[in-house]
């Protein structure tokens, strides 16, 4: 299993501090969860059915011609490599590590490439995979560029797989409305924007034939009735969606300003996190963890991802910790 953020219990055991006393900023999940609607008891007692309105609500929300609900977009990430014969796959990196891992496990030849290298390698690839906006860098690739890449791939029967897990705040960059085109596959996460990661719900957007093949891999009744009910209610709640977008944007900007104030200007991010490259990433991660503040460490490129604090008290707690860190660093630098 690859390492991910959100492993609060591991940190609690390591540092001997109860979970309740931690400030967990290690994920890219909105810290405000949508209100769970009342769920009909029959949703618990019966097998789920696909004519309950969830697919229609998702098509409307994502502006997509057709969708397939899956038990978290992670499941689609792991299953998509099964739907192609072995080939060459490019993964725009650094990004969510499960993408490259899934294609490697499927037997494909995987090359991790930078955005500036895509045009050079594209005509030798069978599949190009990217996260947009990217996790953890926040890089946004314009839809015009994505559709150009897709056109080049599709001429040879190739795929463009776009993971739009963090796209809910920047929908103008989404290519979900083009997923009727052969070989264009978009993955959407439900839990991050709606603050309900425990629901384990996601959506694959693609042409009908490919979605049928993916559905066969996912299997029947993959998304339970109660989760389907929650998903539909949240996807149709436009008022709460507007509130969520506004408060995430404000919190993300406030977080960027706070980090910059203490000499830790982010190099990237989006409405759900900020990303910082520093040669002292491991040191800062440990310093914060010793104060029961958990952030996501990427050791391979010495960077940190900060999720959103949810209220003034959390921002003040983070500010106090960063101030103490900066004071300590200043003392070390003083001759």
N, C-alpha and C positions, 0 to 999 in steps of 0.2 A: 504494500500500500504506500502511495506517495504521501508526503507530508502536506497538510493543509492548515489553514487558520481555524480558529474556533475550538481548539483542543484545550478548553479551559480546565477540565478535570485533571489533565496531565500537569498543567502548570500549578494548579492548586496543590497537588501532591508533592511536586518538586520543591515548591517554596514553603510548604507547610501552612498555607493560608486558605481558609474556607472559600469556596466559590462565591459565596454571597458578598465577600469583601473585595472582589476584583472589579476593575473597569476593563471590560473586554472590547478592545478596538482591533482585534485580529482578523475580522472578517470584512467583506464588502456587502454586508447585509444591512438594510435600513434598520435603525434602532427603534423605529416606531412601527408596531405591527397593526395591520388593519383589524378592525373589530370582527370577530368570528360571528357569523349570523346564526340564528337558531336553525338547527339541523333536524329535519324530519326523522323520527325514529326508524322509519322504513329504510332510510339510507344505510343504517347500520345492520339491518336485518336481511336485506336483499342483495343479490349480486348487482353491481353497477350496470347501467344500460347507457348506450351512447346517444340516446335521443332526448336527453334531459336538458339540453340548451347550452352545455359547456362549450362544445365545438363552435356553435354559432357566436357565443360571446367572445371566444378567443379570436375567431376570424374578424370580428368587428374591431376588437381592441388592437390586434396586430396588423390590421389592414391586409389580411392575407386571404387568398382564394380558398385554401384548405389547410387544416392543421391536424396533427395527431397528438393527443395528450399522452405524455409518458411520465413514469414515476421519477421525476427529476430529469433535467436535461443531461445529467451525467450518464443516465442509462442510454440515451441516444448516442452520446460520445463513444461509449464502449461498443455499441452494436453496429454503427455505421461501417466500420472496417470489414464486417462480415459480408456486406452487400456488394463488394467489388472483388474481382480477381486481383491477385497480388500485383502491385505496381509501385511507382515512385510517388511519394507524398511529400509536399513541402509544407512546413508549419511555420507561420510567421512568429518569430520568437524575439525576446522572451515573452511567454504567455502562460496561460493556465496549463500546467504540465501534463494533465491527463490526456490532452489531445495527442501529443506526440507519443505518449506511452501506449495509448489504445491502438494506434496504427502500427506501432512496433510489435505489440503483442499479437496483432493480427497477421504478422508476417510480412508486412509491407516495408519497403526501403524508405526510411524517413530522413529528410534533410531539414534541419532547422535553419531558417534564413531570415535576414533582415528585410524591412520594407524596401530599401533601396536595391536589394538584390532580386526582387520578384521578377521584374521584367527580363532579367538575364536568364533565370532558371525556368520561367513559366512554361516554355514550349517543350521542356524535357520532363514535365510533371504530368501525372495522371490526376492528381488531386492537390488542391491548395486549401489549407485550413488556416483561419485566422479568427481572432477574437476582436470584436469591434463594438464599442471602445475596448481597448485592450486591457487585460488584467495581468500585471499590475501597472503598466506604464501610462494607461489612459489614452494612448494613441488612437485617433479617429481617422479612418480611411474614408474619403468621400465616396458616396454611392456611385458616382460616375466612373471612378477608378475600379471599383469592385465589378461593375457590369462589364467594363472593358476586359478585365481579367477573366470573367466568366465566359465571355464570348470567345476568347482565344482557347480556353479549355474545352468548351462544349463542342467546338469544331472537330475535336478528336475524341469525343465521348467522355471528356473529363468532368470533374466536379469542382465546384467552389463551395466550400463549407464555411459559413459565417456564423460564429457563436456571438449572438447579440444579448448575452446575459445581462449586460449593464446598459442596454439601449433605451430603457424606458424614459430616460430624461432627455434624450437627444434623438427623438423619433425621425427627425428630418434626414438623419444619416442611415436609416434602416433601408434594407432592400427586401423587406418581407413582402411587399406588394408585387414583386417580380418573381415570386417563387413558383409560378406556373411554368416558368422556363425550365426546360430539361437540364439537369445537372446543377441547379442552384438550390442549395439546402441551407436553411436558416434555423438555428436553435435559439429558443427563448426560455429564460428562466423565470419562474413565477415567484419563488421565495425571496429573492434579493430585494426587488423594488417594493413588494408588498409586506416585507418584514415577516414572512411566514415560511422560512426555510424548512421547518419541521414538517410541512405539508408534503414535501417531496413531490412537487408537480412541475412539469416543464412541457414544452411544446416543440415538435418538429414541424417545420413548414417546408413543403416541397411539392413537386408534381404528384398527382394521385397514384401513379404506378409505383413510385419509389416509397410513398407513404404506406401503401399496402404491403410492400416487401418488409418495411421496417416494422409494421404492426405484427407481422407474422413472427418476427424475432422477439418483439416485446411480449407477445402472448396475450391471452384474453384477460380481462378484468384487472389490468395492470394498475389502474388508478381507482382507488376505492370510492364508493358512493359519497361518504362524508367529505372527502377531499374535493371531489367534483363539485359538490354543492358550495363549498367555501370558495373554490376557484371561480365559479360562475358569478357569485355575488360580488367578489372583489373586482373582477374584470368589468362588471357593469356599473360599478360605483364611481362615476366620473367626478363627483364632488370630492371624495376622499383622495382620488388620484391627483387632482389639482393641488390639494393641500400637501400631499406627500412630495410632489415635485418641488414645491416652493420651499418647504422646510429642509429638504435634503440639499438643495442648491445653497441656501443660506448657511447651513451647517458646514458644508464642504468649503465654502469660501472663508468662513470664520476659522476653520481648521488650517487652511493654507496660510492665512494671515498670522495665526498663532505660531505655527512652525517657523515661518519666515522671521517673526519677531525675535526668535531665539537662535537665529543664524542657521536655520535648517530649512532653507527654501526648497519646496518640493520641485522635482523635475517632471512630474506628471500627475495625473489623477483624473477623477471624474466626479459626478455628483454623489458618489457613495464612498469614496476614499481618496487619500492623497498618498503619493509615492515619493520616497526620498532615497537618493543614492548618497552614501557617505562611507568613507573608509572605516568609520567607527560604528557601523551598523550593529555588529554583534555586541559591542560594549554598551551602546544606547539601549538595545533590546534588553540586555541583562539588568541595566540600571533601572529601567522602567518596571521590569518584572519584579525586582526586589521591592518595589513600591506597589505591587499588585496591580500594575497596568500592563495589559498584554497587547502587544502589536505583532504584526506578521514579519518575521525575519526571512529574507531570501539570502542565504549564505553564499550562493554561487556568484552573485554579482554585488554583494555587500550593500543591500538595500532594505528598506523598511516600507511596509504599507500600513497606514493609519486609517482605521475605520472611523465613522462619525460618532463623536460624543452626542448623547441625546438631550442634554440639558445644561444649564449654566453651571451646576455643581460639578458635572463631569468635565466641562471645559476648564474650570478653575483647578480641579485636581490635576489634570494634565499639565496646565500651565505651571503649577507649583513644582511638579516633578521636573519639567524641562528647565525651569529656572535653577533648580538645585543642580541639575546636570551641567548647565552652562557655567554656573559658579565654580563647580569642581573642575571643569575643563580649563577655565580661566586661571585657577590657582596652579594647575599643572604647567600651564604655558608661561607663568610668571617666572622670570629668572631668579 
